[in-house]
Amino acid sequence: MGELRARLAGIRERVETLPRVRVACLEWIDPVFALGNWGPELVDHAGGECLVGRPGELSRAIEWEDVCASDPEVLVVAPCGFGIDRTLAEMHVLTRRRGWDDLRAVRQGRVFVADGNLYFNRSSPSMFETVEILAEILHPREFRPGHAGRGWRRYPFSGPDSSSLAHSGA
């Protein structure tokens, strides 16, 4: 457990001086659910500002308009019980919503699909990896994309893994 805590502290130290990235993390697509429980704290540890979830509160249904109003710089979609492939198959539900194309995250190519089943929705030691995943997504110039392809993918997905796009900061 000491090694896991050291990894977490190392990430926290690296993001301390970086600008906070405004991020919306979704735990479900229809209805839209904001990531709750420990999720907002994980976002904070990774150097982000969680826009639609609240620390210590349960995940909850929110209006799509709340996501649009928050206009996140980054959108992470990690539905409960879904791996990456299943989430990719369901993304059309979000992309067809009014306002999708207007989101800053969409316009800037900073929408990511993550393995919600393994990393975002379970209380386990994998939560330490969740912070690493979020740091890679939020700060691509500072963190090597070590979980790209298996823990997260950029959306729309267009290749064997999207780590080169993320690492370049594109």
C-alpha positions as CSV (number, residue, x, y, z in Angstrom):
1,M,0.0,0.0,0.0
2,G,3.0,2.3,0.6
3,E,4.0,2.1,-3.0
4,L,0.4,3.1,-4.1
5,R,0.4,6.0,-1.8
6,A,3.8,7.1,-3.1
7,R,2.5,7.0,-6.7
8,L,-0.5,9.1,-5.7
9,A,1.7,11.6,-3.9
10,G,4.0,11.8,-7.0
11,I,1.1,12.7,-9.3
12,R,-0.2,15.2,-6.8
13,E,3.2,16.9,-6.6
14,R,3.6,17.0,-10.4
15,V,0.2,18.6,-11.0
16,E,0.5,21.1,-8.1
17,T,1.8,23.9,-10.3
18,L,-0.1,23.1,-13.4
19,P,-3.3,24.9,-14.4
20,R,-6.4,23.0,-13.2
21,V,-8.3,21.5,-16.1
22,R,-12.1,21.8,-16.1
23,V,-13.5,18.3,-16.6
24,A,-16.9,16.7,-16.7
25,C,-16.8,13.0,-15.9
26,L,-20.0,11.0,-16.8
27,E,-20.8,7.7,-15.1
28,W,-23.8,7.0,-17.3
29,I,-25.0,8.1,-20.7
30,D,-28.8,7.9,-20.7
31,P,-29.9,9.3,-18.4
32,V,-26.7,11.3,-17.9
33,F,-25.1,10.7,-14.6
34,A,-22.3,12.8,-13.0
35,L,-19.4,10.8,-11.5
36,G,-19.8,10.9,-7.8
37,N,-18.5,9.1,-4.7
38,W,-14.7,9.2,-4.7
39,G,-14.5,10.3,-8.4
40,P,-14.4,14.0,-7.9
41,E,-11.5,13.6,-5.5
42,L,-9.6,11.4,-8.0
43,V,-10.1,14.2,-10.5
44,D,-8.7,16.7,-8.0
45,H,-5.7,14.5,-7.3
46,A,-5.0,14.4,-11.1
47,G,-5.0,18.2,-11.4
48,G,-8.6,18.7,-12.6
49,E,-11.6,20.6,-11.5
50,C,-14.7,18.3,-11.5
51,L,-17.5,20.3,-12.9
52,V,-20.7,18.2,-12.5
53,G,-19.8,15.7,-9.7
54,R,-19.5,16.6,-6.1
55,P,-17.0,15.1,-3.7
56,G,-18.4,12.6,-1.2
57,E,-21.9,12.6,-2.8
58,L,-23.4,9.7,-4.7
59,S,-23.3,9.6,-8.5
60,R,-26.5,11.3,-9.6
61,A,-28.6,11.9,-12.6
62,I,-28.2,15.4,-14.1
63,E,-29.6,17.2,-17.0
64,W,-27.6,17.2,-20.2
65,E,-28.0,21.0,-20.1
66,D,-25.9,21.0,-16.9
67,V,-23.0,19.4,-18.9
68,C,-23.5,21.9,-21.7
69,A,-23.6,24.8,-19.2
70,S,-20.4,23.7,-17.6
71,D,-18.6,23.7,-21.0
72,P,-15.8,21.4,-19.9
73,E,-12.3,21.6,-21.4
74,V,-12.3,17.8,-21.1
75,L,-15.1,15.3,-21.2
76,V,-14.5,11.8,-19.8
77,V,-17.2,9.2,-20.4
78,A,-16.8,6.1,-18.1
79,P,-20.2,4.4,-17.7
80,C,-20.7,2.1,-14.7
81,G,-20.1,-1.6,-15.8
82,F,-18.9,-0.7,-19.3
83,G,-15.5,-1.3,-20.7
84,I,-14.1,0.9,-23.5
85,D,-15.6,-1.1,-26.4
86,R,-19.1,-1.0,-25.0
87,T,-18.9,2.7,-24.3
88,L,-17.7,3.4,-27.8
89,A,-20.7,1.5,-29.1
90,E,-23.0,3.7,-27.1
91,M,-21.4,7.1,-27.7
92,H,-24.0,7.9,-30.4
93,V,-26.5,8.5,-27.6
94,L,-24.4,11.5,-26.4
95,T,-23.2,12.7,-29.8
96,R,-26.8,13.1,-31.0
97,R,-27.8,15.3,-28.1
98,R,-28.4,19.0,-28.8
99,G,-25.3,21.0,-27.9
100,W,-22.8,18.2,-28.3
101,D,-20.9,19.9,-31.1
102,D,-20.9,23.2,-29.1
103,L,-19.0,21.7,-26.1
104,R,-15.4,23.0,-25.8
105,A,-14.1,19.5,-25.2
106,V,-15.7,18.3,-28.5
107,R,-14.5,21.3,-30.5
108,Q,-10.9,20.8,-29.1
109,G,-10.8,17.1,-29.5
110,R,-10.6,16.4,-25.8
111,V,-13.4,13.8,-25.4
112,F,-12.2,10.5,-23.8
113,V,-13.8,7.1,-23.2
114,A,-12.5,5.3,-20.2
115,D,-13.0,1.8,-18.8
116,G,-15.6,2.7,-16.2
117,N,-16.0,-1.0,-15.1
118,L,-12.3,-1.4,-14.1
119,Y,-11.1,2.0,-13.2
120,F,-13.9,4.5,-12.3
121,N,-16.8,2.7,-10.7
122,R,-15.3,0.2,-8.3
123,S,-13.7,0.7,-4.9
124,S,-10.4,-1.1,-5.3
125,P,-6.7,-0.5,-5.6
126,S,-7.3,0.2,-9.3
127,M,-8.4,3.7,-8.2
128,F,-4.8,4.6,-7.9
129,E,-4.5,3.8,-11.6
130,T,-7.6,6.0,-12.2
131,V,-5.6,9.0,-11.0
132,E,-2.9,8.1,-13.4
133,I,-5.4,7.7,-16.2
134,L,-6.9,11.1,-15.4
135,A,-3.5,12.8,-15.2
136,E,-2.6,11.3,-18.6
137,I,-5.9,12.7,-20.1
138,L,-5.8,16.1,-18.4
139,H,-2.1,16.8,-18.7
140,P,-0.9,15.0,-21.9
141,R,2.3,17.0,-22.1
142,E,3.4,16.1,-18.6
143,F,2.3,12.5,-18.3
144,R,3.3,9.6,-20.6
145,P,0.1,7.8,-21.9
146,G,0.8,4.6,-20.1
147,H,-2.8,3.5,-19.9
148,A,-3.9,4.6,-23.4
149,G,-5.7,1.9,-25.3
150,R,-6.5,-0.3,-22.2
151,G,-7.7,2.3,-19.7
152,W,-8.8,5.1,-22.0
153,R,-9.1,6.2,-25.6
154,R,-9.6,9.5,-27.3
155,Y,-13.0,9.8,-28.9
156,P,-13.6,9.5,-31.8
157,F,-11.4,6.5,-31.8
158,S,-9.4,6.3,-35.0
159,G,-6.6,3.8,-34.6
160,P,-5.0,1.0,-32.7
161,D,-4.6,3.3,-29.8
162,S,-4.9,7.0,-29.4
163,S,-1.9,7.6,-27.2
164,S,0.1,9.5,-29.9
165,L,-2.6,12.1,-30.1
166,A,-2.8,12.5,-26.4
167,H,0.9,12.6,-25.7
168,S,1.4,15.3,-28.4
169,G,-1.2,17.4,-26.6
170,A,-3.3,17.6,-29.8
